[in-house]
């Protein structure tokens, strides 16, 4: 967890080499499962990897309306503080068919020095490194952004996509980066493959028997 070190003690800012230079960040998405049946639930974990200056970060994503049951789906992002510990979490919210926008500026209360711990701070408890790690690259009890998707029972088989866009100011210019999560909904035959094989074998046997009876008859 973030809070393995007391909140307000360390790691609240980016202090690595070139931390003050224009930032560069990319999205990394992990979806489980990515092969599913209609009505299944999907867990999508969103991370942000990079380093350097970042201001005004926002994450927008667009699930397919025919793929998602919006009222049963939730998005969770933020930082929860419990005593001297903190972790990723917060109150779940519902996306809708118009997409969903998260402003990624959640932070802990300021300490005596006025510093706050955000998801783009250096990871606490890690010694300074030429290749530092920000919290948004890690799981702190939960991923930085967690999307729980309930799929529609009427969703059509085939491939479906969910598009994510991260936009931020890197200290010099505004930058956008995108990534896509891909899901495959199995067909009826794929969902009942053992039965399909059994029926296929039965049909083959019946055809062979019919052929033999014609030959012998």
URVEN-V101744 format. One line per field, one symbol per residue. ss: DSSP state (A for helix, B for strand, O for the rest). Layout:
# URVEN-V101744
ss=???
This chain:
# URVEN-V101744
ss=OAAAOOOOOOOOOOOOOOOOOBOBBBBBBBBBOOBBOOOOBBBBBBBBBBBOBOBBBBBBBBBOOOOBOAAAOBBBBOBBBBOOBBBBOOOOBOOBOOBBBBBOOOBOOOOOOOOOOBOOOBOOOOOOOOOOOBAAAOOOOOOOBBBBBBBOOOOOOBBBBBBBBBBBBOOOOBBBBBBBBBBBBOOAAAAOAAAAAAAAAAAAAAAAAAAAAAAAO
